[in-house]
Amino acid sequence: MGVFHVATITPTKEELLAAWIPTQPWGPGPDAEVSVIGAFRFDDPENLVGIETHLCQSGDTVFQVPLTYRNEPLDGADTSFIGEMEHSALGTRHIYDGLGDPRYLLMLTAVALTGQGEALGMAVFEDRWYIAPANVRIHGGGWGQERVPIDGMEPVSTDGDRAVFRNDRFDLTVFRRPASGPHPPIGLTADWDGGDPVVLAEVVER
C-alpha cells in the first residue's frame, strides 16, 4: 500500500521531470515541453523506498520515467541521482532514476512476471481514510507458479530507448519510449483514459 501525504513538495515532481527528461539521451531534446500523463507505484517489500513510475509526453511521444525516493543517498548510484526534493512531511528525499536502483528493478521484474505488486494509494485527510486511485492502469503477468529468483539484475545496455538487464534466469527489457502493442508473453503494459495500451517492459527466460 502506498500512503500519500497532504504535503508541500519542492520542487514538485512535475517540475523535476520537466527539467530532467529533456537532458536525457532518450528524451525529446533540449527545451522540449513535457507533460505528465499519470503515475503508478510499486510496493517496496521492506517499506523503505518510494517506487513510482511516471508516464510523460512530449508531442506524440510517450516516455516512461521510473523514480525512487530515498531518505538517504544510495551508495554507488551517483550516475542515477536526479536531485533532492523537500517534502514537508517526510523531509529531504533523494531522487534516483529507477533503472539505477536495484529496488526498482526487483519490483518491476516481480510485477511484470505476476501482475501483482502495484501499490494501492491511500491517504488520511481530516481523520478519514481516502483511496487515491492511479490514473494509469497497469497489466502484468504471464509467468506460472514456479518460484524463481528476481534479484541480481545487472545492466547489459542502458543508453538507448530500451534498457536491458539480466540475472541468471531472465532478461528484462524496459522501454524508455513505450509504444503501442499487444501484451508480451511475459511483461507489463499500461493504459489510461484517451491513450492506447503501451508496452512498458518484457521479461524473457534465458
N, C-alpha and C positions, 0 to 999 in steps of 0.2 A: 504494500500500500504506500502511495506517495502522499505525505502530509504537506499540504500547501499552507503557507503563512500569509496573513494580511500584513504586507511589509513594503517598505520602500527599498528599491534596488538601484544602485548607482555603480556603473552605467546600467541601463536596462538591458535585458537580453537582446532586444531588437537593435539597440544602438551597437552593442558588441558585435552582433552578427553582421550588420550592415557595414561596419568598418573592417572586419576581418576577412569575410568571404572574397571581396574583390582582390585581395592581395595574394590569394592562393593560386597555384598553377592550374587548378581545375575550376577556378572561379570565372566570373563573367568579364573580368578585366577591370582596370583602374577606373574609378569614378562611376561605375555602374550602379544603378539604383537596385536595391534588394529589398523585397518584402517577405514577411513571414506568413506562410500558409497555415501552419499549426505545428503541434509537437505531441510527442508521446513519451512516456517514461518506462524504464525497467526497474523492477525491484532489485536492490542490492542485497544478496543473502546475508551480509554482515551489517546491513543498515548503517553504513558509514559514508557511502559515496552517493551523491545525487547523479543519476544517469538519465539524460534527457536528449532525445533526438529531435531536431528541428527540420522541417521541410520548408525551404525558402524558394523564392522565384525571382528571376530577373529576365524580363522579356518572356519568351516562351519556354525558357529552360528552368527545370526544377533541380534544386540542389539538396542533397542530404547532408546535414551537419550535426553529427553526434557530439555532445558536450558532456563532460563530467565535472562535478562540483565537489571540491575537497576542502576540508578545514585546514589541512597542512599541505605544503608542497609535496609533489610526488617525485621521489628520487629517480633520477635517470630519465626524466621526461621533459627536459628543458626545451627540446625542439618542438614539443607538442603543447607547450604552455601558451595560452592565448592572452591571459590577463587576470586581473583581480577584480572582484565585484564586492561592493559593500552592501550587506544585507542587514536591514535594521533588526531582524530577529535572530539571525544566525551569525552575524559578524562578517569578517573577511572570508571570502570564498575564492579559492584558487581554481581557475577555469582552464580545462585542457580539451584539446581535440580528442574526442573519444577513441579515435583509431590509434592513438599513442598511449592509451590507458588499458592495462590488462583487464581491469574490472569490466570495462565496457565490452571488450571482445569476448570475455567469458559469458556475459549475459546475452549478447547478440547471438552467439552460437547456440545457446540454450533455447532462446525464444524461436530462432529460425528452425531448429530441429523439431520442437514440440508444439509451438503455438502458445505456450504458457510462459508467464513471467512478466507480462505487461502490468505496470503498477496502476492500481485504481486510485484516482485522485480524490482526496478528501480534505476538507478544510473546516476549521471551527470559526464561527462568526457569531458574536453575541451569545455565547454559551450554547450554540446549537451546531450539530454536525451537518455539513452540506457535501453533496457529491460535486466534484469538479470534472466533468467528463472531458475527454480529449476530443478535439475536432478532427483528428486524424485517426483512422481506423486501420489497425494492422492485422495481418493474417499470416500465421506461420505454420510450420509442421511438415510432415512427410516422413519422419523417422518412425520406426516401430517401437517395440517395447524393450529392446536391448539396452542395457546400461552401458554408456560409452563415455570416455574422457573428453571434456570440452575445454580444458585449460591448456596452457602452454602454446597458445597461438603466437607464432613468430612471423614477422613481416617477410614477404617474398618480393612484393612490388607495391609501392605506396605513392608513387609520384603522379600517376595519371588519373583519369576519370574513374578508374576502378582500382581498388586496393585489394591485394591478395595476401592472405595469411595462411599458415599451415601449422598443424601439430602432427603427432604421429598417427593420426587416424583420418583427419579431414582437411580439405582445402576450403577456406572461407573467402568468398569474393564479396566485397562491399562496393556498391555503386555510388560514387560521389554525385553523379548526374543520373539519377534513376529514370528509366524510360518506361513507357507503357509496354505491357507484355503479359503473357499468361503466368500463372504461379509456377515457379520451378518445381521439379520433383521434391526437392528439399530446400526450403528457403523462406523468405519473408517478403511480403508485398504490403502496400499501403494504398488507401484511397481516402478521399474527402469529398465533401459536397462540391460539385462542379468540376471535379478532377477525375481523369481516367486512372485506373489502378496502375501503379508503377512497381517495378521490382527493386527492392532495397538491397537484398543480399541473397546469395545462393551458397549452399553447402554441398560439397561433393565428397563422397567417401573415397579414400585413396586405396 
